[in-house]
Each structure stands twice: as C-alpha cells, then as structure tokens.
Amino acid sequence: MRLYGNKPYSRLQFVSNLLLVLFGGALLSGLYYGWSSYAWGNILIHGLEGGLVGAICDWFAVWKTYKAVESQSESIAEEIGNWVSSDLMSEHKLKSYLDEILDEPENIRVIRELLDKHIHGEKEIREFLDLIWNKVEEDIVIYVTNFKFSGADKQILHELNRRKEILMTVRFLVGEALVKATDKEDFGERIDKITKGLSFLAKPLIWLIDPKKRIREFGEGLKDGKDFQTEEEEVLFEVFSLFSECAELYVGSWNELPNHKREEAVRALADFGKEQLNRLISELVLTHKEELSKLENLREYGPIRGLLEFLRSKTSESVSQYVGEQIAKGLKLLEPKQFRENLETKTRRVLERIRINGSLLGFLVGSCIGILVLLFQN
C-alpha cells in the first residue's frame, strides 16, 4: 500500500508533513541534547525553529483555507461566477476570442494539418461516411418503414401544394423535364410504343398533331408560367394540375402498402441516396479543403467567418452574466463537502508545494539568523 494515499496531491502532502515532523523531532532532540552549546548546533537550532514555524504556519493556512471553502461554499460559488462573467468571459473578452480565432494564422494552419492528416482524397471521405451510415442505416430504415402519414400530414401537403410559389416551382421543374425529354434520341421510339395499339386510321392523326413539338411547347409554357388557351394545352394542363394538387393522395397511399413492400422501397431508396449523398459530400469536402489551402486566416473562409461573426453580433453583457450565473448555479448544487473535495483535488498540489517551500525557506532563514546571532555574539 502506498504511504501517501491515492489523491493527486497525496505524495506532496506526505513530503510536507514529513518535513514538519522531521523539523519538530530534530528541534526537540537538539534542545534535549543541548546542541546550542556548540556553534554549529546553535545555527542548526535556529534553522530548525524557522523550518518548524514555517511548516506549522503553512499547514494551518492550507487547512483553514479549505475549511473556509467548505463552510462558505455558496458565497464562494457566487464569487467564482462573478469572476468568470466579469473577467474571464466578459463581453470584450468573448469578442476578442472570436476575433483571434478568425485572424490568427496558426488556427487555419492547424485545420489544414488535420485535413491533410485525415483526408488524403475522396476514398478516405467515403470510408468515413460509410462508417457513419452503417451505424444509423438500420434505425433509419426501420423508422421510415413504420412511418405512416396522418390526416394532419396530408392536410399540410394539400395546403403546401396550393401555395403559388410551390406551384410555380413544380410547373418549372415539370416543364424542364418535358423539354429535356423531347431532346432524347429515343423520344420517337417511345411515342411509337404509346401509339402502337391505336387503330390504323388514328395513327396518322397522332403524327399530324406532332407530339414532340406539342409536348415541347407545353413544357416551355409551364416553365414560363404561360396561360394555356388551346383545347389540347388545357387538357395537358389539367392532367398536370390534378397530379400536383393531389399530392397528399398519392403520398398518403404509402400507408396502404404492405410492410415488406415499404421496407423494400426504403432500402432501395437508402442505397441510392447513400451513394449520391456520399458523392456530393465528398466533392463538397474536397472543394472546401482546396479553398482552405489557399487562405491565410479563417476570416477569409466564408462559412466559418459567417458563423463567428454571427456569434460576435449576438455577444453582449447579458451573455457573460448568463454564463457566470450558470457556473455559480452549478457549483451551488454541490454539497459543501463535495465542493471542497472537488476544489481541493484541483488546487491542493500547488498549496502543498507552497508548504514544502515554506518549510525549507523557514529553515534557511532561521539558519541565516543563527549565523548572524553567532557573529554578533563573537
């Protein structure tokens, strides 16, 4: 078993207590055996007296300090909170810290080193993303598979699709898709498949209408927000409106799917989404890594500058006060004895060193006084 216990400061405490006992024991021995009758003994007695006085005073001071901490824990907690809010984390200091983060070149150098160490290329990013995805994929699949749209969800979708901004966006996207579809090389083949079952007399009429031209014009009209006038255009627009305005119906039909069908769909979507998301994130990370390699400080990097400048604008005296109050509140929740033990664990090492230094310094000063006394006596 260790002689000095298992606390962080126990070894130093053992040494300081040992010095107190040694000085006291040696002084008693010196007085008992009459060392003061000798020149060297007189000097040593003075030194032992000084060392013992220093050891006792420092021991009492340390003991009294932590005794006061325990008995006045609430007021000390309050003062610590005030100290933090007024000095360590004042409004000026917080803003200064944020400015230093943005302007200190060392910060961006550290970030670049971390990126170079852990991200060599797209492969490392994808491996990291796969690791994260593997941890959450099953939970996501189970949640989405068992999710069912409620009446409130369907009503939200219904109201959402009736908003002008949403409807115009859907019109533009559908129109863009139709225009691009007519540019595909196999567009004619698809029209042939659609008209294959029509009668011999109906086919010429379809081609007189020119489906490719009509669909392209309709798509461009959707994109431009055009009001459709012809009968054919109105029919196409009504079909489009039916699907866009009844989104809550076909989205809500998810509830009617058997559980295994929903799971199959979710897993297929997850596999597809995972690959696309990994690709997008990898490209984004590599782009930002390349950008960071060219900058001199974080103030030149938009995302971090925007975040920290936002925090700086929201920093005020009330923030500092709130932080200080929360620290004081947290400390007050501790029992007085626990408060003392926590503080003692963090600070006692320093005070035990002071005890050791005080004992040794007392011995040195006492010895010097003994030498001076001897010189004056002679």
Disulfide bonds with the S-S distance in Angstrom:
none
